[in-house]
Amino acid sequence: MRRMAILGAMLALAGCGGANGFRGDTRGVPMATGPISNACLQSDRKARSRALCGCVQAVANQTLSGAQQRRAVGFYKNPHSAQEIRQSDRPGDESFWRAYSAYAERAERVCR
């Protein structure tokens, strides 16, 4: 669950802009730049790389609104905030968490 939350946080950072295209390699892994990609690259996570962070951003661009991506960027600096939102009973938090969870699941499949 923690791994999913961390990956989801990485994906959520993509919010504002960036490319939505695919890399030119044969795997067809999406690659983009944006706030999630930037936060991912600046994080202290061992698995971070341009390829992973760019893929996570591309999935975020396809899955989350800009506002949702900006909200998810905060998970990189404060992973506990993801847990707080997940457990919240506020309708806005519940809606965001559903979208974020779908994003995290998709990113995990696409960006392996």
C-alpha positions as CSV (number, residue, x, y, z in Angstrom):
1,M,0.0,0.0,0.0
2,R,2.9,2.4,0.8
3,R,4.5,1.6,-2.5
4,M,1.2,2.5,-4.3
5,A,0.8,5.7,-2.4
6,I,4.4,6.7,-3.2
7,L,3.9,5.9,-6.9
8,G,0.6,7.7,-6.9
9,A,2.2,10.7,-5.4
10,M,4.8,10.7,-8.1
11,L,2.1,10.6,-10.7
12,A,0.1,13.3,-9.3
13,L,2.8,15.9,-9.7
14,A,2.3,16.2,-13.4
15,G,-0.5,18.7,-13.2
16,C,0.6,21.7,-15.3
17,G,1.4,21.1,-18.8
18,G,4.3,19.1,-20.3
19,A,4.3,16.8,-23.3
20,N,1.8,14.1,-23.6
21,G,3.7,12.2,-26.3
22,F,5.5,8.9,-26.3
23,R,9.2,8.2,-26.4
24,G,10.6,7.1,-29.7
25,D,11.6,3.7,-28.4
26,T,10.0,0.4,-29.4
27,R,8.3,-0.1,-26.0
28,G,6.0,2.9,-26.5
29,V,6.4,4.1,-22.9
30,P,4.8,7.5,-22.5
31,M,7.1,10.4,-21.5
32,A,6.2,13.9,-20.4
33,T,7.4,16.8,-18.3
34,G,5.5,18.8,-15.7
35,P,5.1,19.3,-11.9
36,I,4.9,15.6,-11.0
37,S,7.9,14.8,-13.1
38,N,9.8,17.6,-11.5
39,A,8.8,16.6,-8.0
40,C,9.7,13.0,-8.8
41,L,13.1,13.9,-10.0
42,Q,13.8,16.1,-7.0
43,S,12.7,13.4,-4.5
44,D,15.0,11.2,-2.5
45,R,13.5,8.0,-3.8
46,K,16.1,5.5,-5.1
47,A,14.0,4.3,-8.0
48,R,13.7,7.8,-9.6
49,S,14.9,8.3,-13.1
50,R,14.0,10.5,-16.0
51,A,12.2,7.6,-17.7
52,L,10.1,6.7,-14.7
53,C,9.3,10.3,-13.7
54,G,8.4,11.2,-17.3
55,C,6.2,8.2,-17.6
56,V,4.4,8.9,-14.3
57,Q,3.8,12.5,-15.6
58,A,2.4,11.3,-18.9
59,V,-0.1,9.0,-17.1
60,A,-1.0,11.9,-14.8
61,N,-1.7,14.1,-17.8
62,Q,-4.0,11.5,-19.2
63,T,-5.7,10.7,-15.8
64,L,-5.7,13.7,-13.5
65,S,-6.8,17.3,-13.9
66,G,-4.2,20.0,-13.4
67,A,-5.6,20.8,-9.9
68,Q,-5.5,17.1,-9.0
69,Q,-1.9,16.9,-10.2
70,R,-0.8,20.0,-8.2
71,R,-2.5,18.5,-5.1
72,A,-0.6,15.3,-5.6
73,V,2.8,17.0,-5.9
74,G,2.6,17.6,-2.1
75,F,2.8,13.8,-1.5
76,Y,6.5,13.9,-2.5
77,K,7.4,16.2,0.3
78,N,4.9,14.8,2.8
79,P,3.9,11.2,2.0
80,H,1.8,11.2,5.2
81,S,-0.6,13.7,3.7
82,A,-1.7,11.0,1.2
83,Q,-2.7,8.8,4.1
84,E,-4.7,11.7,5.7
85,I,-6.6,12.4,2.4
86,R,-7.2,8.6,1.9
87,Q,-8.8,8.4,5.4
88,S,-10.8,11.7,5.1
89,D,-14.6,11.6,5.1
90,R,-14.8,14.9,3.2
91,P,-16.5,14.5,-0.2
92,G,-13.8,16.4,-2.0
93,D,-11.0,14.3,-0.5
94,E,-12.9,11.1,-1.3
95,S,-13.4,12.2,-4.9
96,F,-9.7,13.1,-5.2
97,W,-8.6,9.9,-3.7
98,R,-10.6,7.8,-6.1
99,A,-9.1,9.7,-9.1
100,Y,-5.6,9.4,-7.6
101,S,-5.9,5.7,-6.9
102,A,-7.0,5.1,-10.5
103,Y,-4.0,7.1,-11.6
104,A,-1.6,5.2,-9.4
105,E,-2.8,1.8,-10.6
106,R,-2.6,2.9,-14.2
107,A,0.9,4.4,-13.7
108,E,2.1,1.2,-12.0
109,R,0.9,-0.9,-15.1
110,V,2.2,1.5,-17.7
111,C,5.5,2.6,-16.2
112,R,7.0,-0.7,-15.0
